[in-house]
């Protein structure tokens, strides 16, 4: 791989000639794919090779997965590079916590956080880029997360509306991407000697606001996919000096390196951070730090709760409740929802901990249960992926060939004895969506924007 001369020279100065030579040569080695299995699903993937688990991630494995399989479409598996898995593992939220993933797209870290929250508490996944926020929604829905609100807003707006609200915040910061050069060689063209400095300024701007969102005593997990000290140790040194954060120790697995205090202000606690170099660890480049915000004697008041949660968000009307209850009586079996609200004709279940979100652009408000149309209720694709097969009173098991027709948007035949109505489609023990059965035909409701050919 042709790396910029200034990049090579920089790391020779930082690492020494011998270490740098090994580091630079690692860019010519192939990348290592990986994936995580989804503990929110009823069963584990059936057709994946699970013979090579990752030591550093509870849900992780080495290996390649295809996006055109039942396991992937149903959300039972998530493709993720092995080094990136350690960010969510370090963050490891506790059940019931209120968590913010501030720079969340495309959703790898968000879904990992969801694996530990187990649909308890509240997870707000924010992405400032509206196009990337759509990809984030798709991954959150596919993973079956019911406690997650996806937003598309600036960190300063988030800080102003939700001061000292979160128990835990993850900032997987936009960075110079040096650690991804192997995986995405096109990223090299954006690099210059000054680029890490520019990125560091943006990271300080983001973190200045994120600090305001965090409760006293709360934890901030900061990560990048770059090797640049300006964006790694120097950012953590700045957080400690400016806000009094305490650097927390992180367990290091074989091949993981300490942070480098000499690349910042010499604070020995910087060694508690984690560096992942591709010539030492079987993965791409990453930096991870965990910090604790200072405690204070008096906690600030939390923002207002449900009342006035946001623009165009209302309680269901009497007629809407009746339509949904008719569907639930016929189709749902022990499915638990939290607070039900209507947002733009769609029915959502939102976490009880949901705060006032006025002024924050909402892309996905908790779990979308379905949509109210003319005198009827249509269940959503997201609801299907959040269910277990036994939670549907009416379901149909389909084979792979029928599944291929379904994800392509085609109709297919079913038992003509089935009564008219909505049925959860199950393939290889995984819910894959809803279909409406009429006279022995399963009418297709797979989202048009997600359809694909196998």
WOVENNOR-V658540 format. One record per pair of residues at least 4 apart in sequence whose C-alpha atoms are under 8 Angstrom apart, sorted by the first residue. I is the first residue (numbers start at 1). J is the second residue. D is the distance in Angstrom with one decimal. If there is no record, write none. Layout:
i->[I	I]
j->[J	J]
d->[D	D]
This chain:
i->[1	1	3	3	3	4	4	5	6	6	6	7	7	7	8	8	9	10	11	11	11	12	12	12	12	12	13	14	15	15	16	17	18	19	20	21	22	22	23	23	23	23	24	25	26	26	27	27	27	28	29	30	31	31	31	31	32	32	32	32	32	32	32	33	33	33	33	33	33	33	34	34	34	34	34	34	34	34	34	34	35	35	35	35	35	35	35	35	35	35	35	35	36	36	36	36	36	36	36	37	37	37	37	37	37	37	38	38	38	38	38	38	38	38	39	39	39	39	40	40	40	40	40	41	41	41	41	41	42	42	42	43	43	44	45	45	45	46	46	47	48	49	50	51	52	52	52	53	53	53	53	54	54	54	54	54	54	55	56	56	56	56	57	57	57	58	60	60	61	62	64	65	65	66	67	67	68	68	68	68	69	70	70	70	70	70	70	71	71	71	71	72	72	72	73	73	74	74	74	74	74	74	75	75	75	75	75	76	76	78	80	80	80	81	81	81	82	82	82	82	83	83	83	83	83	83	83	84	84	84	84	85	85	85	86	87	87	87	87	88	88	88	88	88	89	90	90	90	91	91	91	91	91	92	92	93	93	93	93	93	93	94	94	95	95	95	95	95	96	96	96	96	97	97	97	97	97	97	97	98	98	98	98	98	98	98	98	99	99	99	99	99	99	99	99	100	100	100	100	100	100	100	100	101	101	101	101	101	101	101	101	101	101	102	102	102	102	102	102	102	102	102	102	103	103	103	103	103	103	103	103	103	104	104	104	104	104	104	104	104	105	105	105	105	105	105	106	106	106	106	106	107	107	107	107	107	108	109	110	110	110	111	111	111	111	111	112	113	114	114	114	114	117	119	119	119	119	120	121	121	121	121	122	122	122	122	122	122	123	123	123	124	124	124	124	125	125	125	125	126	126	126	126	126	127	127	127	127	127	127	127	128	128	128	128	129	129	130	130	131	132	133	133	133	133	133	134	134	135	136	136	137	137	137	137	138	139	140	140	140	141	141	141	141	141	142	142	142	143	143	144	144	144	144	144	145	145	146	146	146	146	146	146	147	147	147	147	148	148	148	148	149	149	149	149	149	149	150	150	150	150	150	151	151	151	151	151	152	152	152	152	153	153	153	153	154	155	155	155	155	156	156	156	157	157	157	158	158	158	158	159	159	159	159	159	161	161	161	161	161	161	162	162	162	162	163	163	163	163	163	163	164	164	164	164	164	164	164	165	165	165	165	165	166	166	166	166	167	167	167	167	168	168	168	168	168	168	169	169	169	169	169	170	170	170	170	171	171	171	171	171	172	172	172	172	173	173	173	173	174	174	174	175	175	175	175	175	175	175	175	176	176	176	176	176	176	176	177	177	177	177	177	178	178	178	178	178	178	178	179	179	179	179	179	179	180	180	180	180	180	180	180	181	181	181	181	182	183	186	187	190	191	192	194	195	196	196	196	196	197	197	197	198	199	199	200	200	200	200	201	202	203	203	203	204	204	205	206	207	208	209	210	214	214	214	214	215	215	216	216	216	216	216	217	217	217	217	217	218	218	219	219	219	219	220	220	220	220	221	221	221	221	222	222	222	223	223	223	223	223	224	224	224	224	224	225	225	225	225	226	226	226	226	226	227	227	227	227	227	228	229	229	229	229	230	230	230	231	232	232	233	233	233	233	233	233	233	234	234	234	234	235	236	236	236	237	237	237	237	237	238	239	239	239	240	240	240	240	241	243	244	244	245	245	245	245	246	246	246	246	247	247	247	247	247	247	247	247	248	248	248	248	248	248	249	249	249	250	250	250	250	250	252	252	252	252	254	255	255	255	255	256	256	256	256	256	256	257	257	257	257	258	258	258	258	258	258	259	259	259	259	259	259	260	260	260	261	261	261	261	261	261	261	262	262	266	269	272	273	273	273	273	274	274	274	274	275	275	275	275	276	276	276	276	276	276	276	277	277	277	277	277	278	278	278	278	303	303	304	304	305	305	305	305	305	306	306	306	307	308	308	308	309	309	309	309	309	309	310	310	310	310	311	312	312	313	313	313	313	314	314	314	315	315	315	316	316	316	316	316	316	317	318	319	320	320	321	322	323	323	323	323	324	324	325	326	327	327	327	328	328	330	330	331	331	331	331	331	332	332	332	332	333	333	333	333	334	335	335	337	338	338	338	338	339	339	339	339	340	340	340	340	341	341	341	341	342	342	342	343	343	345	345	345	346	346	346	346	346	347	347	347	347	347	348	348	348	348	348	348	349	349	349	349	349	350	350	350	350	351	364	367	367	368	368	368	369	369	369	369	370	370	370	370	370	371	371	371	371	372	372	372	373	373	379	379	379	380	380	381	381	381	381	381	381	382	383	384	384	384	384	384	385	385	385	387	387	387	388	388	388	389	389	389	389	389	389	392	392	394	394	394	395	395	395	395	396	396	396	396	397	397	397	397	398	398	398	398	398	399	399	399	400	400	401	402	402	403	403	404	404	404	405	405	405	405	406	406	406	406	406	407	407	407	407	407	408	408	408	408	409	409	409	409	409	410	410	411	411	411	411	412	412	412	413	413	413	414	414	414	414	414	415	416	416	416	417	418	418	418	419	419	419	420	420	420	420	421	421	421	422	422	422	422	423	423	423	423	424	424	424	424	424	425	425	425	425	425	426	426	426	426	427	427	433	433	434	434	434	435	435	435	435	435	436	436	436	436	437	437	437	438	438	446	446	447]
j->[27	28	7	8	188	8	188	9	10	192	193	11	192	193	12	24	13	14	15	16	20	16	17	19	20	21	17	263	19	20	20	21	22	23	24	25	26	279	27	277	278	279	28	29	278	279	181	182	278	182	182	182	182	183	283	284	62	63	81	82	282	283	284	62	63	64	79	80	81	82	60	61	62	63	64	65	79	80	81	82	60	61	62	63	64	65	77	78	79	80	81	82	59	60	61	77	78	79	80	44	45	59	60	76	77	78	44	59	75	76	77	78	115	143	44	59	76	115	115	118	143	144	145	75	76	144	388	430	388	389	430	429	430	76	71	76	77	71	428	71	65	63	61	61	61	62	63	59	60	61	62	58	59	60	61	62	82	253	60	86	89	253	85	86	89	89	82	85	82	82	79	72	79	72	72	73	72	73	452	454	73	74	403	427	428	430	432	75	76	77	430	76	77	78	142	432	142	143	385	430	431	432	139	142	143	144	385	143	430	108	84	85	108	85	283	284	86	282	283	284	87	276	282	283	284	285	286	88	109	284	286	89	109	112	90	91	109	223	288	92	109	110	112	113	112	221	250	290	113	168	170	221	290	113	116	97	99	113	116	117	168	116	117	116	117	118	120	121	117	120	121	122	117	120	121	122	166	167	168	121	122	123	165	166	167	168	353	122	123	124	166	167	168	169	170	123	124	125	126	166	168	169	170	109	110	123	124	125	126	169	170	171	172	124	125	126	127	155	169	170	171	172	210	125	126	127	128	170	171	172	173	174	108	109	110	125	126	127	136	172	126	127	132	133	135	136	132	133	135	136	139	111	135	136	139	140	112	113	114	125	140	115	139	140	143	145	116	117	118	119	123	145	121	145	146	147	148	147	147	351	352	353	147	148	149	351	353	354	147	148	149	148	149	150	151	148	149	150	151	133	150	151	152	153	132	133	136	150	151	152	153	133	152	153	154	133	152	134	152	135	136	137	150	151	152	363	138	363	139	140	150	141	150	363	364	142	143	144	145	148	145	367	382	385	386	382	385	386	385	386	382	383	385	386	387	367	386	349	350	351	366	367	386	350	351	366	367	351	365	366	367	350	362	363	364	365	366	362	363	364	365	366	360	361	362	363	364	360	361	362	363	157	158	360	361	158	159	206	209	210	160	206	209	161	359	360	162	209	213	360	163	209	210	212	213	303	356	357	358	359	360	213	302	303	355	212	213	214	215	302	303	212	213	214	215	216	300	302	213	214	215	302	303	213	214	215	218	214	215	218	219	214	215	218	219	220	221	210	214	219	220	221	220	221	222	223	207	220	221	222	223	221	222	223	224	203	222	223	224	199	203	224	196	199	200	203	224	225	226	231	191	195	196	199	225	226	228	181	187	224	225	226	187	188	225	226	227	228	285	225	226	227	284	285	286	184	185	187	225	226	284	285	185	186	187	188	284	284	190	191	195	195	196	198	199	200	228	230	231	201	230	231	202	203	231	204	230	231	235	205	206	207	231	235	208	235	209	210	211	212	213	214	218	219	220	293	293	299	293	294	295	296	299	292	293	294	295	296	292	293	290	291	292	293	290	291	292	293	288	289	290	291	288	289	290	232	286	287	288	289	231	232	286	287	288	284	285	286	287	231	232	285	286	287	231	232	285	286	287	232	233	234	263	264	234	235	264	235	236	287	237	259	260	261	263	264	270	238	263	264	265	239	240	270	289	241	264	265	267	270	242	243	244	245	244	245	246	247	245	293	293	294	291	292	293	294	291	292	293	294	269	270	272	273	289	290	291	292	272	273	289	290	291	292	272	273	290	272	273	274	289	290	256	257	258	274	281	276	280	281	282	274	275	276	277	280	281	274	275	276	277	270	271	272	273	274	275	270	271	272	273	274	275	264	270	271	265	266	267	268	269	270	271	266	267	270	273	289	287	288	289	290	286	287	288	289	285	286	287	288	280	281	283	284	285	286	287	281	283	284	285	286	282	283	284	285	355	356	355	356	309	353	354	355	356	354	355	356	356	313	356	358	313	354	355	356	357	358	356	357	358	359	358	343	344	341	342	343	344	341	342	343	340	341	342	320	321	340	341	342	347	321	322	323	324	372	325	326	327	375	376	377	328	377	329	330	331	332	377	332	333	393	394	392	393	394	422	423	391	392	393	394	390	391	392	393	391	387	391	349	349	350	351	352	349	350	351	352	347	348	349	350	347	348	349	350	346	347	348	347	348	371	372	373	368	369	370	371	372	368	369	370	371	372	365	366	367	368	369	370	365	366	367	368	369	354	365	366	367	366	368	382	383	380	382	383	379	380	382	383	377	378	379	380	383	377	378	379	380	376	377	378	377	378	383	384	434	384	434	385	433	434	445	446	447	386	387	424	431	432	433	434	431	432	433	391	392	431	392	430	431	395	424	426	429	430	431	423	424	422	423	424	423	424	425	426	423	424	425	426	425	426	427	429	402	403	425	426	427	403	427	428	404	427	405	406	412	407	427	408	453	454	409	410	411	412	410	411	412	444	446	446	450	451	452	453	451	452	453	454	444	445	446	448	451	443	444	441	442	443	444	441	442	443	440	441	442	418	437	440	441	442	440	439	440	441	440	437	439	440	437	438	439	436	437	438	439	436	437	438	434	435	436	437	434	435	436	437	431	432	433	434	435	431	432	433	434	435	430	431	432	433	431	432	445	446	444	445	446	442	443	444	445	446	442	443	444	445	441	442	443	442	443	450	451	451]
d->[6.3	5.6	6.8	6.9	7.3	6.5	7.7	6.1	6.0	7.8	6.5	6.5	7.9	7.0	6.3	7.2	6.4	6.4	5.6	7.5	6.0	5.0	5.2	7.9	5.1	7.6	7.5	7.8	5.8	5.5	5.8	6.0	6.6	6.2	5.9	6.1	6.4	6.4	7.4	7.5	7.1	5.5	8.0	7.5	6.2	5.4	7.5	5.6	7.8	7.5	7.9	7.5	6.7	6.3	6.9	7.3	7.4	7.6	7.0	7.3	6.7	5.9	7.9	6.2	5.4	5.6	7.9	7.0	5.4	6.8	7.1	5.6	4.3	4.8	6.0	7.8	6.1	5.3	5.0	5.4	5.7	5.4	6.5	6.7	7.1	7.1	6.8	5.5	4.2	4.8	6.9	7.5	5.1	4.3	6.1	5.7	5.2	6.4	6.8	7.1	7.3	5.6	6.7	5.9	4.5	6.4	7.5	7.4	7.0	5.0	5.6	7.3	6.8	7.0	7.7	7.9	8.0	6.1	6.6	6.6	7.5	6.8	7.9	7.9	6.2	7.6	7.0	7.8	5.8	8.0	7.6	7.0	7.4	6.8	5.8	6.0	7.1	7.7	7.4	7.9	7.8	7.5	6.6	7.9	5.6	5.5	7.6	7.9	5.9	4.1	6.2	7.4	7.9	5.3	5.0	6.4	7.6	7.6	7.9	6.6	7.8	6.4	6.4	6.3	6.1	7.8	7.4	7.2	7.7	7.1	7.7	7.8	6.5	7.1	5.5	6.9	6.8	6.9	8.0	6.3	6.1	5.8	7.9	7.2	7.5	7.7	7.7	6.2	5.0	5.8	7.7	6.0	5.3	6.7	7.0	7.2	6.1	7.6	6.3	6.4	6.5	5.2	7.9	4.6	4.6	7.1	7.3	7.0	7.8	7.6	6.9	6.8	6.7	6.7	6.9	7.4	7.4	7.5	5.6	7.6	7.8	7.2	7.7	5.0	5.8	7.0	6.6	7.8	7.9	7.8	7.1	6.5	7.5	7.8	6.0	6.2	7.0	6.9	6.6	6.0	5.4	7.9	5.4	5.9	7.5	7.7	7.1	7.6	7.3	8.0	7.1	6.1	7.7	6.5	6.3	6.7	7.5	6.5	6.1	6.3	7.2	6.8	6.2	7.1	5.0	7.0	5.9	6.6	6.8	4.9	3.7	7.1	7.5	7.5	5.0	6.5	7.8	6.1	7.5	5.6	4.7	6.0	7.6	5.1	5.4	6.7	7.8	6.2	4.8	6.3	5.5	6.0	4.9	5.7	7.9	5.8	4.9	6.1	7.6	6.6	6.5	4.7	6.3	8.0	6.5	7.4	6.2	4.8	6.1	5.9	4.8	6.3	7.9	7.9	6.2	4.9	6.7	7.4	7.2	6.3	5.5	7.5	7.7	7.5	5.8	5.2	7.3	7.9	6.0	5.9	6.4	7.6	8.0	7.0	6.2	5.6	5.5	5.4	7.2	7.3	7.7	5.9	5.8	6.1	6.9	5.1	6.3	7.3	5.7	4.7	7.4	5.9	7.7	5.1	6.0	6.9	6.3	6.2	6.3	6.7	7.6	6.2	7.5	6.4	6.7	7.9	6.9	6.3	5.9	6.6	7.7	6.7	7.0	6.1	5.7	5.0	7.9	6.3	6.7	6.9	7.9	6.7	5.4	6.2	7.9	6.2	6.2	7.0	6.1	4.7	6.4	5.7	4.8	5.9	7.1	6.9	6.2	4.8	6.2	7.6	5.7	4.6	5.6	6.8	7.0	5.4	8.0	7.8	6.4	5.0	6.8	7.3	5.0	5.3	6.0	6.1	6.9	6.6	6.3	7.1	6.4	6.3	7.6	7.6	6.6	7.5	6.4	7.8	6.4	6.2	7.7	6.1	6.7	7.6	6.7	6.0	6.1	6.6	5.9	7.6	6.1	7.9	5.3	7.0	7.5	7.0	6.0	7.8	7.2	7.4	7.1	7.9	5.3	3.9	7.4	7.2	6.5	7.5	7.6	7.9	5.7	4.8	7.0	6.7	5.5	5.7	7.1	7.8	7.4	5.0	7.4	8.0	7.5	7.7	5.5	4.9	4.8	6.2	5.4	4.8	6.6	7.7	7.0	5.6	4.5	5.2	6.9	7.3	5.3	6.3	6.5	6.7	6.9	5.9	5.8	6.4	6.1	6.2	5.8	6.7	6.2	7.9	5.5	6.2	7.4	6.9	5.9	7.9	7.4	6.9	5.5	5.6	6.5	5.6	5.2	7.5	7.7	7.0	7.5	7.7	7.9	5.9	7.6	6.2	7.9	5.6	4.6	7.1	7.9	7.3	7.5	5.9	4.5	4.5	4.2	7.1	6.8	7.2	5.7	6.0	5.7	6.0	7.5	6.1	5.0	5.7	7.3	6.4	5.8	4.9	6.6	6.8	8.0	5.6	4.9	5.9	7.8	7.6	6.8	6.5	4.9	6.2	6.0	4.8	6.1	8.0	7.8	7.5	6.2	4.9	6.4	8.0	5.9	4.7	5.8	6.4	7.2	6.2	5.6	7.3	7.2	7.1	7.2	5.5	7.6	7.8	6.3	6.9	6.6	7.3	6.9	6.5	5.6	6.3	7.8	6.1	7.9	6.9	6.9	7.8	5.4	4.9	7.8	7.7	6.6	4.5	6.1	7.5	7.3	4.9	4.6	6.2	5.7	3.8	6.2	5.7	7.6	7.5	6.6	7.5	6.4	6.6	4.8	7.4	6.0	6.2	7.6	7.8	7.9	7.0	8.0	5.9	7.8	6.5	6.2	6.0	6.4	6.2	6.4	6.5	6.1	7.4	6.7	6.2	7.0	6.2	6.2	5.0	7.1	6.4	6.3	6.1	7.6	7.9	5.9	7.3	6.9	6.3	5.9	7.1	7.0	6.7	5.9	7.5	7.7	7.6	7.5	8.0	5.5	5.6	4.7	6.1	7.3	6.0	4.9	5.4	4.7	7.9	5.8	5.5	6.9	5.6	4.6	6.3	5.8	5.1	6.3	7.4	7.2	5.8	4.5	6.4	5.8	5.2	6.4	7.9	7.2	5.4	4.4	6.4	7.6	7.2	5.8	5.3	6.8	7.9	5.6	4.3	6.3	7.5	7.8	6.2	5.9	6.9	7.9	7.3	6.7	7.0	7.2	6.3	5.4	5.9	6.0	7.0	5.2	6.6	7.9	5.6	6.5	6.6	6.1	6.8	6.9	6.9	6.7	5.6	6.6	6.2	7.3	4.8	7.3	6.3	6.3	7.6	7.6	6.2	6.8	6.7	7.4	7.5	5.8	5.6	7.0	6.3	4.7	4.6	6.5	7.7	7.7	7.8	7.2	6.4	6.0	5.5	4.9	6.0	5.4	5.1	6.7	7.4	6.4	7.2	7.0	7.8	7.4	6.1	4.5	6.5	6.7	7.9	7.6	5.3	5.4	6.8	4.8	6.9	7.3	6.1	6.4	7.0	7.6	7.2	5.6	7.2	8.0	7.1	7.6	7.5	4.9	4.6	7.9	6.7	6.1	5.3	7.3	7.0	6.3	5.8	4.9	6.1	7.6	7.9	4.8	6.2	5.9	5.2	5.8	5.5	4.2	6.3	4.8	5.4	5.7	7.4	6.4	5.8	6.5	4.5	5.6	5.7	7.5	5.2	6.1	4.8	7.9	7.9	7.9	7.6	7.5	5.9	4.7	7.2	8.0	5.6	5.1	6.5	7.7	6.0	4.7	6.7	7.4	6.4	7.8	7.3	5.3	5.0	6.3	6.0	7.7	6.9	5.2	7.1	6.1	5.6	5.4	5.9	6.3	6.5	6.0	5.5	7.0	7.4	6.5	4.5	5.5	6.5	6.1	6.2	7.2	8.0	6.4	7.5	6.9	7.9	6.6	4.2	5.4	6.2	6.5	5.3	4.4	7.4	6.6	6.0	6.8	6.6	5.7	4.8	7.6	5.6	5.2	6.6	6.9	4.8	5.9	5.7	6.0	7.2	5.8	5.7	7.7	6.1	6.3	6.3	6.2	7.2	5.9	6.2	6.6	7.4	6.2	6.0	6.1	6.2	6.0	6.6	5.9	7.6	7.1	4.8	7.8	6.8	7.7	5.5	4.8	5.7	7.1	7.4	5.9	4.8	5.4	7.9	7.2	4.6	5.4	5.6	6.0	7.8	5.9	5.8	5.5	5.9	5.9	6.4	5.4	5.3	6.5	6.2	6.8	5.6	4.7	6.4	5.9	5.4	6.5	7.4	5.4	4.6	6.1	6.5	7.3	5.9	5.6	7.7	6.9	7.5	5.7	4.3	6.1	6.0	5.5	5.4	6.0	7.4	6.6	6.3	5.4	4.5	5.4	7.3	7.8	5.8	5.2	6.6	6.9	6.8	6.6	4.6	6.5	6.9	7.6	7.0	7.0	6.5	6.1	6.4	5.9	5.5	7.0	5.2	6.8	5.4	4.0	4.4	7.4	5.8	5.3	6.5	7.0	6.0	4.7	6.5	6.1	7.4	6.8	7.9	7.4	6.7	7.6	6.5	5.4	6.6	7.8	7.0	7.2	6.3	6.4	6.7	6.2	6.6	5.0	6.3	5.9	6.2	6.5	6.2	7.7	7.0	7.5	7.6	6.7	7.2	7.6	6.9	7.3	7.2	6.2	7.8	6.5	7.4	5.2	6.5	4.8	4.4	5.8	6.9	6.4	6.2	5.1	6.0	6.0	4.7	5.8	8.0	5.8	6.5	6.6	6.0	5.3	6.1	6.0	7.6	6.1	7.1	6.5	6.2	6.8	6.2	7.0	6.2	7.1	6.3	6.3	5.1	6.8	7.1	5.5	6.8	7.7	6.5	6.7	6.3	7.9	5.3	6.0	7.2	5.1	5.1	5.5	8.0	5.9	7.5	6.1	7.2	6.2	7.9	6.1	6.8	5.6	5.2	5.4	5.8	5.5	7.4	5.6	4.5	5.9	7.7	7.9	5.0	5.7	6.4	5.5	5.9	3.9	7.6	7.1	7.4	7.8	6.8	7.3	7.5	7.9	7.4	5.3	5.0	6.9	5.4	5.4	7.0	6.7	5.9	4.5	6.3	5.7	5.5	6.2	7.0	6.7	7.7	6.1	4.7	6.6	5.7	5.8	5.5	5.7	6.8	5.3	4.4	5.9	7.7	6.4	6.7	7.6	6.6	7.8	6.4	7.4	5.6	5.5	5.4	5.7	7.9	5.6	5.1	7.1	7.7	5.5	4.5	6.1	6.6	7.3	7.5	7.0	6.6]
